[in-house]
Amino acid sequence: MAFKTKQDQVADILRERVIAGAYRRGERLKQADIADELGVSITPVREALHVLEAEGYVVGVSHRGLLVPEIDPEQAGEIMRLRLLLERDLTARAMDRMTPAGIAELRALQGDVARAAASEDPFGLRTANYRFHFRLYEMAEAPQTLGFVRILWAKYPFTLQEPGRPRFAAVLAEHERVLAMIEKSDRDGAVEALSDHVHAGWRNLAAAFPAAGADVSAA
């Protein structure tokens, strides 16, 4: 895995927290509080927040500072189509570069998914899901595409797609299918399993929020 600066590490933590719902939409993020909590200086926090603002994970508002932006379910259909296009591509590229060490790393991350599902921890599940996906996508070694996917995840309403009981068992099973295809070196199977996993979350969202639009097809 590539070396990460403190700025990179802080940015990763804050992205995870936004996706998992640890920060409420519309919540103000205070640099000093984040720095104290993470045990770092203000500088890497400030730099990380600049990166996240460019990606859409935070937004600057006059007289209010940096906030976690609100999300619009009506835009989710377009975002979903782009996610499918780019995440399928990253999965295929990752399979072309997959190693036994990479598989072991993904299997360890899947252990975090399993523990969160077993304890019925929605925050933990979303965090573990984020880490699994982005470690897989990082293996594609396509940083420009990865950057666009990060932007799409910032705008996708993950925390709205589970209004009742989160899909604990389903997410775990869907990840297992992805991993099974990876472990068999089945490139096409891994891409389709990943696509089915993303689609399953979309169907849950679309059922809860009809304004999100109809189902979308894989690219």
N, C-alpha and C positions, 0 to 999 in steps of 0.2 A: 504494500500500500504506500502511496506517495506521502512524503513528509507534509505535515500540516502545521502552519504557523498558529500562534495563539488566536490571531484574527480568524483564521479558517475554523478553528475548533469552536470559538464562540459563535460564529455564524451557523455552524452545524447544529449546535445546541438550540439556538433560537429558532431555526427553521423547524426542528423537531417539535418544539413547544407550540409553535403556531399551528402546525398540521394536527397535532394531537389535541389541541384545544386547551392547553395549559394556560394560554393567554386568551381572554375573551375578545371577541371582535369588538373593536372600538376602544379597547383598553390602551392606556398610555404606557409606554415603556420608558423607564427612567434609567439612564446610563449608570448613575451611581449605585442604584439598587442592584442592577445586574452585575456590575463589577464586584460589589461586596459579596453577593451570593456565590459567584463563580471563583472568587479569590484571585482576581486579576486586576490590573490597573484599568483606568478609564480608556486609555488609548486603544487597545484591541477591541473593546466594546464599541467605541465610537466608529472605528473602521469597519467592524462587522455590520453595524447598523446601516452604514452607508451602502454596503454591498446588498444588504437585504432590502433597502429602500429601492435600489435599482431593479431588483428582482420582483418587487411587489409584495414582499412579506410584511413590510411596514410602509407607512405613508406619512409624510410631513404635513402637518396642519398648522396654519398660522395661529399663534397664541396658545397652542395646545401641545406642540412638540410632535414626537413620533408616536403614531398609533398603529395598532393592528387593524388593517382595513376591513370594512364590511365586505360581504360577498353577495353576489347577485346570482341566485339559482337559474335565472333566465339565460345566463351566458354559459351555463354548464354544458349544454349540448355541443357548442362549438369547441369548448375546451376539451371535452371528452374525445371528439374526433381527432384533435391534434395530439392528445395524449396517446391514443391508440397508434397513430402513425409513427410517432417518435419512439415510444416505449417498445413497440414491436421491433423497430430498427435497432435500438440499443440492445435488446435481448439477443437478437440474431448476432450482432457484432460481438457481444460478450461470449456467446457460445463459441465463436471462432477463436477466442483467446482463452477459453476456460482451461484451468489447470487443476490437478488434484488438490492443491493448496486452496485454490479458489472455491472449490466445492466444499471443502472442510469449513471454510470461513462462512459460507452461506448456510451450511448445516448448523453451525454454532448460533448464527443469528436466528435461524428457525427455532432453536431451543428457547430463545427469548419470546418468540411469538407463542410457543406452546405454553410457557409459564404464564404469560399474560392471559391467554385464553382460559387456562385452568383456574386462575384466580378471578376471572371475570372482571378484569381491570381494563376499562375502555381506553384510558390514557396510555397505559402500558402497551395495549395492543396496537394503537395507532402509532406509537413511537417505534415499536418493534417492526411494524409493517413498513414504516418509512425507512428504517435502517436496512432492512432486507432489500427493498427495491433499489435504493440508491447505491448500495454496495454492488449489486448485480450490474446496474447501469454504469457505474464507474469502471467496471471491468471491460467495458466496450472500448475504452480509451478514445472516446469521441467527445472532447470537452465542450465543443460548441453546442452539440445536440443536447448534452447533459444540462447545459446552462438554460436552454429553452425549456426543458422538462421541469427544472426547478421553478421557473416562472409560472408554468401551467399549474403545478401543484399549489403554488401560493394563491391562485385564483379559484381553485376547485373546492367546492363546499363539502369537504370530508366530514366535518362535525355535524352536518345537517343530514347525512345519509343514514343515520342510525337513530331515529327519533325514539325508538323504544329499546328493546334489548339488542345490543350490538351483535354482529354476526361472528361471535367468537369461534364456534366450531367450524363454520363455513370458511372463514379466512384461513384457519389452520389447515383445513383439508385442501383448499386451493393452492396454498403455498407448497404443500406436500406433493401435489401433482406437478407443479413447476420443478421442484427439486428432483422428482423421480425422472423427469425428462432430461434434466441437466446431467444427472448421474448416469443415464444411459447414452449420453452424448447425442441425443436426438434433438438436433437444432430446430427443425420445424415443429416438433412436439412441444419444445420449451416455449417457442414463440406463441403457439396456440393456447397453451396452458396459461401463460401470462395474460394473453388477451382475454381469455375466459374469466380470469380472476378480476381484471379491471372492469369487464362488462358486468359481472355480478354486483359489484359495488354500485355501478351506474343504475342498474335496474332497481336496486333498493332506494336510491336517491330519487329516481323518476317516479316511483310509486308513492313516495311520501310528498314530493313536490312536483305536481303535474306541470307547473310553469317551466320546469327544466326541459320539457320537450319529450318527444318520442325516443325510442331506443335508437342507437346509432350503430352502424356497421363498422367492422374492422377495415382498415385501409388495405 
